[in-house]
Amino acid sequence: MYTILSINPGSTSTKIALFKDKELVFSETLRYDTSQLKQYKRIIDQLDFRTKTILEILKDKGIAISDLDAIVGRGGLLKPIESGTYEVNEKMIEDLKEAKRGEHASNLGGIIAYSLAKEHAIPAYIVDPVVVDELEEVARISGMPEIEKMSIFHALNQKAIARRLSADLGKSYTDANLIIAHLGGGISVGAHKRGRVVDVNDALNGEGPFSPERAGGLPVLDFAKLCFSGSYTYDEIKKKLIGQGGIAAHLGTNDVREVYKKIEKGDKKAELILDAMAYQTAKEIGAMAAVLEGKVDGIGITGGIAYNNDFVERISKRVKFIAPIKIYPGEDEMIALMEGAYRVLTGEEKAKVYN
């Protein structure tokens, strides 16, 4: 029996979950008041504080680190790497601490896992971080040589759902051609070709559908004019793209449930904006069908917004001609982390080396 602890740091919380042979023993979400975090200048400065809160919960539950077979943390903004489970090493810790590719709470996942596991000589892992890069070379090319397309998406959940969809279709992931659409604060749509994500929109930096809080793809010249208008600083422009874009910019909320409340009260603008987000998501799914040359075994729709049947139907009616559609609401990130570590512990996969 393998006992695995999953750790998933978010901007104002840390989720932990304990599993024994894939069965959930308990899960907790440790929420932090923003005033607690304001005292830390950088994300890495929160390391001791967050680690302490985790240890307190484990102590209350009567769980000792020495009882664990592995600790697995959410992967952060590392250099582009292949999909898989990676054993945390000193090189990874160095890159996560330096945060050369960006400050994000998920950077703490591998660091916390490593710090807890090291003194007890048990392995620490990360699984499918957002920087997973399996793009085909043709997918990297943009119309400007100075700018190469990047792979930044909801890799952890997309990969987990792709494996689940493959099994539901009676196929192995490495034999299936799938399209996975993750609907959350950001929206990413990936073309999974026999176990590799060969194309996907950059869900963070302004590509693909707009989402509850991201602007998505924009008319580039008009956007350039906005940038040089003198009305905004770089940081303000960045916020308009990430965090304050999409539905938040149009309707003043990033909560799709609130949008539906507006629609129920007869708000026609809210109806149009919501439908536009579904429309753009369907267009992206269609684009990924072209990437796969129309040979699509199934479409998986996942993420928090996938709980909303109406929104899913707005997408499905436009793409159901492509392939069968399966809905997997939520993210199940804690399970996906555990499963990655479990595959290594049981010998199903070999842990990859980050270098």
C-alpha positions in Angstrom: 0.0 0.0 0.0 1.4 3.4 -1.0 0.6 6.5 1.0 0.9 9.7 -1.0 0.5 13.4 0.0 -0.5 15.9 -2.8 0.2 19.6 -2.3 -1.3 22.3 -4.5 -0.4 25.9 -3.6 -2.7 28.6 -5.0 -2.6 32.4 -4.8 -4.4 32.6 -1.4 -4.7 28.9 -0.4 -2.9 25.6 -0.3 -4.8 22.4 -1.0 -3.5 19.1 0.5 -4.8 15.6 0.1 -3.7 12.3 1.5 -4.2 9.1 -0.4 -3.7 5.4 0.4 -3.5 3.2 -2.7 -5.5 5.9 -4.7 -8.2 6.1 -2.1 -8.7 9.6 -0.6 -8.1 9.6 3.2 -8.7 13.3 3.7 -8.4 16.7 1.9 -8.0 20.2 3.3 -7.9 23.6 1.8 -5.8 26.0 3.9 -7.0 29.5 3.2 -4.9 32.6 3.9 -6.1 36.1 4.5 -4.5 38.5 2.0 -3.1 40.5 4.9 -1.1 37.3 5.9 0.5 37.2 2.5 1.1 40.9 2.0 4.1 40.8 4.3 6.0 38.6 1.8 7.6 40.4 -1.0 8.1 37.4 -3.2 6.2 34.1 -3.5 9.3 32.1 -2.4 9.3 34.1 0.9 6.0 32.3 1.8 7.8 29.0 1.9 8.2 28.6 5.7 4.7 30.0 6.4 2.9 27.6 4.1 5.0 24.7 5.1 4.2 25.3 8.7 0.5 25.4 8.1 0.7 22.0 6.2 2.7 20.4 9.1 0.1 21.6 11.6 -2.7 19.9 9.7 -0.7 16.7 9.4 0.0 16.8 13.1 -3.7 17.2 13.8 -4.5 14.3 11.6 -1.9 12.1 13.3 0.2 11.8 10.1 4.0 11.8 10.2 6.1 12.5 7.2 7.9 9.3 7.8 4.6 7.4 7.2 4.5 8.6 3.6 5.9 6.9 0.5 6.0 10.0 -1.6 5.0 13.7 -1.6 3.9 15.3 -4.9 3.6 19.0 -5.5 2.0 21.1 -8.2 4.6 21.9 -10.8 5.5 25.6 -11.4 6.8 27.9 -14.1 9.9 25.8 -15.1 11.6 25.7 -18.5 9.5 23.9 -21.2 9.5 20.1 -20.5 7.8 17.0 -21.7 4.8 15.6 -20.0 5.3 13.2 -17.1 6.2 12.8 -13.5 9.5 14.3 -12.5 11.4 13.7 -9.3 12.3 17.0 -7.7 16.0 17.7 -7.7 18.4 20.5 -6.9 18.3 21.9 -10.4 14.5 22.1 -10.3 14.6 23.8 -6.9 17.1 26.3 -8.2 14.9 27.3 -11.2 11.7 27.4 -9.1 13.3 29.7 -6.5 14.8 32.0 -9.1 11.4 32.2 -10.9 13.0 33.3 -14.1 9.9 32.4 -16.0 7.5 34.1 -13.6 6.3 34.3 -10.1 3.4 32.0 -9.3 2.2 30.2 -6.2 2.5 26.9 -8.0 6.3 27.4 -7.9 6.1 26.5 -4.2 4.6 23.0 -4.9 7.8 21.2 -5.8 9.8 23.2 -3.2 7.5 22.4 -0.3 7.4 18.7 -1.4 11.1 18.5 -1.6 11.7 20.3 1.8 9.4 17.9 3.6 10.6 14.7 1.8 14.3 15.3 1.9 15.0 14.7 5.6 13.0 11.5 5.5 14.6 10.1 2.4 11.4 9.7 0.5 10.8 10.9 -3.1 9.3 14.2 -4.0 7.6 14.7 -7.4 5.9 17.1 -9.6 3.4 16.1 -12.4 2.6 17.8 -15.7 3.3 21.5 -14.9 1.8 24.3 -16.9 4.9 24.5 -19.0 4.6 21.0 -20.5 5.7 21.4 -24.1 5.1 18.7 -26.7 4.2 21.0 -29.6 5.0 19.9 -33.1 7.6 22.3 -34.7 5.0 23.6 -37.2 2.8 24.7 -34.3 5.6 26.9 -32.9 5.8 29.3 -35.9 4.2 32.7 -35.8 4.2 35.4 -38.5 7.1 37.2 -36.7 10.5 35.4 -36.3 11.0 37.3 -33.1 8.0 35.6 -31.5 7.7 31.8 -31.1 4.5 30.2 -29.9 4.7 28.9 -26.4 3.0 26.0 -24.7 1.4 27.2 -21.5 -1.9 25.5 -20.5 -3.7 23.4 -17.9 -1.5 20.4 -18.5 -2.1 18.6 -15.3 -5.9 18.5 -15.7 -5.8 18.1 -19.5 -3.5 15.1 -19.3 -5.5 13.4 -16.5 -8.8 13.9 -18.4 -7.3 12.7 -21.7 -6.3 9.5 -20.0 -9.8 9.1 -18.5 -11.5 9.9 -21.8 -9.2 7.3 -23.6 -10.2 4.7 -21.1 -13.9 5.5 -21.5 -13.5 5.1 -25.3 -11.8 1.7 -24.8 -8.4 3.0 -26.0 -5.0 3.6 -24.5 -4.0 7.3 -24.3 -1.0 6.7 -26.6 -3.3 5.3 -29.3 -6.0 8.0 -29.2 -6.6 11.3 -30.9 -8.4 13.7 -28.6 -9.4 17.3 -28.1 -9.6 18.5 -24.5 -11.1 21.8 -23.6 -10.4 23.1 -20.0 -12.9 25.8 -19.0 -11.8 27.8 -16.0 -10.5 31.2 -15.2 -8.5 30.6 -18.4 -9.6 28.4 -21.3 -7.2 26.0 -23.0 -8.0 23.7 -25.8 -5.4 21.0 -26.7 -5.0 18.6 -29.6 -3.8 15.3 -28.0 -2.2 13.1 -30.7 -1.3 9.6 -29.4 -0.3 10.7 -26.0 1.2 14.1 -26.9 -0.3 17.6 -26.9 0.9 18.6 -30.3 -0.9 22.0 -30.3 -2.7 24.1 -27.7 -3.5 27.8 -27.3 -1.4 29.7 -24.8 -4.1 30.1 -22.1 -2.1 32.6 -20.1 -0.5 35.1 -22.5 -3.3 36.1 -24.9 -4.2 33.4 -27.3 -7.4 31.4 -28.1 -10.9 32.1 -26.6 -11.4 34.9 -24.1 -12.4 33.5 -20.7 -13.9 34.8 -17.4 -10.7 36.8 -16.6 -8.4 36.6 -19.7 -8.7 38.6 -23.0 -7.7 35.7 -25.3 -6.7 36.5 -28.9 -7.2 40.1 -30.0 -6.9 42.1 -33.2 -3.2 42.7 -33.0 -2.8 46.1 -34.6 -5.7 47.6 -32.6 -4.1 46.2 -29.4 -0.7 47.7 -30.4 -2.4 51.1 -30.7 -3.9 50.7 -27.2 -0.4 49.8 -25.9 1.1 53.0 -27.4 -1.8 55.3 -26.6 -0.1 56.5 -23.4 -3.1 55.7 -21.4 -1.7 52.5 -19.8 1.5 51.3 -18.2 2.9 47.9 -19.1 1.6 46.4 -15.8 -1.9 47.9 -16.5 -1.9 46.4 -20.0 -0.9 43.0 -18.5 -3.8 43.1 -16.1 -6.2 43.9 -19.0 -4.9 40.7 -20.7 -4.7 38.5 -17.6 -7.0 38.9 -14.6 -9.2 41.8 -15.8 -9.9 40.7 -19.4 -12.7 38.6 -20.9 -16.0 38.5 -19.1 -14.5 40.5 -16.2 -13.9 43.4 -18.6 -17.3 43.2 -20.3 -19.5 42.5 -17.4 -17.6 43.4 -14.2 -17.5 39.9 -12.8 -15.3 36.8 -13.4 -18.0 34.5 -12.0 -20.0 32.7 -14.7 -22.7 32.0 -12.1 -23.2 35.8 -11.7 -23.4 36.1 -15.5 -26.3 33.6 -15.5 -28.1 35.6 -12.8 -27.8 38.7 -15.1 -29.2 36.7 -18.0 -32.1 35.5 -15.9 -33.0 39.1 -15.2 -33.1 39.8 -19.0 -29.6 41.2 -19.5 -29.1 40.9 -23.2 -25.5 42.0 -23.2 -24.6 39.3 -20.6 -26.3 36.8 -22.9 -24.3 37.9 -25.9 -20.9 37.9 -24.1 -21.5 34.5 -22.6 -22.5 33.1 -26.0 -19.4 34.7 -27.6 -17.1 32.9 -25.1 -18.8 29.6 -26.0 -18.6 30.4 -29.7 -14.8 31.2 -29.5 -14.2 28.0 -27.5 -16.1 25.9 -30.1 -14.0 27.6 -32.9 -10.8 26.6 -31.0 -12.1 23.0 -30.8 -12.7 23.1 -34.5 -9.2 24.4 -35.1 -7.7 21.5 -33.1 -9.8 19.1 -35.2 -8.0 20.5 -38.3 -4.6 19.9 -36.5 -5.6 16.2 -36.1 -6.7 16.1 -39.8 -10.3 15.3 -38.7 -9.3 12.1 -37.1 -10.7 12.7 -33.6 -11.7 9.9 -31.3 -13.4 12.0 -28.7 -13.8 15.5 -27.2 -13.4 16.0 -23.5 -14.8 19.1 -21.8 -13.5 19.8 -18.3 -12.8 22.5 -15.7 -15.1 24.4 -13.3 -17.4 25.9 -15.9 -18.1 22.4 -17.2 -20.5 22.0 -14.3 -22.8 24.4 -16.2 -24.9 22.3 -18.5 -26.2 25.3 -20.5 -22.7 26.6 -21.3 -21.5 23.1 -22.3 -24.5 22.8 -24.6 -23.6 26.1 -26.2 -20.3 24.6 -27.2 -21.5 21.1 -27.9 -24.1 22.1 -30.5 -21.3 23.6 -32.6 -18.8 20.7 -32.4 -20.7 17.5 -31.9 -20.3 16.7 -35.6 -16.6 16.2 -35.0 -16.6 13.4 -32.5 -18.4 12.1 -29.4 -18.3 14.5 -26.4 -17.7 13.5 -22.8 -18.1 15.9 -19.9 -15.7 15.8 -16.9 -16.6 18.7 -14.6 -14.1 20.1 -12.2 -10.3 19.8 -12.2 -9.4 16.8 -9.9 -5.9 18.2 -9.6 -5.2 16.5 -6.3 -6.1 13.1 -7.8 -4.0 13.9 -10.9 -1.0 14.7 -8.8 -1.4 11.5 -6.8 -1.9 9.4 -9.9 1.3 10.7 -11.4 3.3 9.7 -8.3 1.4 6.4 -8.1 2.4 5.4 -11.7 6.0 5.9 -10.7 5.8 4.0 -7.4 4.1 1.0 -9.0 6.6 0.9 -11.9 4.0 1.8 -14.6 6.2 4.8 -15.5 9.7 5.9 -14.8 10.3 9.3 -13.1 11.8 11.8 -15.5 14.9 13.9 -14.7 14.8 17.7 -14.9 18.0 19.2 -16.1 
